[in-house]
Amino acid sequence: MKRFVDKVCLVTGAASGIGRATARRLASEGANVAIADINEEGLRSLEAEFAASGTACVVLGFDALDEASCRALAERTVARFGRLDVLCNIAGACRADHFLELRLADWDRMFAINVRSLVAISQSALPHLIASRGNIVNMASASGLCGAPYWSAYAASKAAVVSLSASLAVEFNARGVRVNSVCPGSVNTTLPGTYSVPTDVDTNAMQRLFPMTQPAAEPEEIAGAVAYLASDESRFVTGMAFNIDGGQLC
């Protein structure tokens, strides 16, 4: 199935995890891809994969904490490919804290990476998406729908992503742009290795995050949902929070 032939897709967080799997999936279905991340080494290895397969690709190093860097992504993509059809906002960060020990500086950083950067990128991309009648897929989290003990800053930031996505879906519906969010539960990525979990946690509270015994989802499973929402197959889907959580919200 080649749902993205002649389409241009910008994927943030593409150096690893869900972002990398999403860029691969879109490319496998014919897309020209702009891959963005702060990890340029990871981007270059993905670029080499794409070069070997004949996929048209542009590497965009960027820092989610820098507004100018975020706002430049859409223009750099259009400068390379002449258009933009799909924006996948997947770059993000996570941390865990006892709430009473959470520093406001860490709270602010979580929102800057997970929400503020998404706003800046989307504002810059939307004029191009209006022109192409394209769409946005934002990476949220099941934790943004049900809450998560010890991940309060992360969960709150992802709740903001869900709400923002729904708000933009309504605001830009008449202009032909769809906006959806994907809400994964536990996913087998390197992200958990970037933060530590408090040692003296309430195990009963933690059980709500991992309610089922099956293994965590693989990034490719989440990428499949992103590809569906980004494709014309989902032309009647907008404002949706697409849950892939292994029963976390059951």
LINHU-V869303 format. One record per helix or strand. SS is the DSSP state (alpha for helix, beta for strand). FROM is the first residue (numbers start at 1). TO is the last residue. If there is no record, write none. Layout:
SS,FROM,TO  SS,FROM,TO
//
This chain:
beta,8,12  alpha,17,28  beta,32,37  alpha,40,53  beta,57,61  alpha,67,81  beta,86,89  alpha,99,101  alpha,104,132  beta,135,139  alpha,143,146  alpha,152,175  beta,178,184  beta,187,187  alpha,191,194  alpha,203,207  beta,217,217  alpha,219,230  alpha,232,234  beta,241,244
//
